[in-house]
Amino acid sequence: MAETVTVRNMRLVNPTGTDLSSGEFHLNDRPADLNGMTLGLLENHKANSDKVLHILGTMLKEKYDLKDVVYLSKHSASLPTKPETVQQLLDKVDVLITGIGD
């Protein structure tokens, strides 16, 4: 949870991320290849993020024998992904690439 303080009606948020050494988060192992997998591509509504991820999806489909590619969008770059979108990803994809534009 982000540390916040209120000063003169302004809420200031400490943008420092969570300490990954705490064991709360971990990175999953990368698959050796993507053959037979369903790839998820999650864009965040920043300029060109959808274009970049669609091009990346096309390139990966040409390189690997993907089972499927699922394209989903976040509602905002600055907010967490909605729980229902996270659940869709958990239910449908084997690997996920998320990206921003600009």
Secondary structure by P-SEA (a helix, b strand, c coil): cbbbbbcccbbbbcccccccccccccccccccccccbbbbbbbccccaaaaaaaaaaaaaaaaccccbbbbbbbccccccccaaaaaaaaacccbbbbbccc
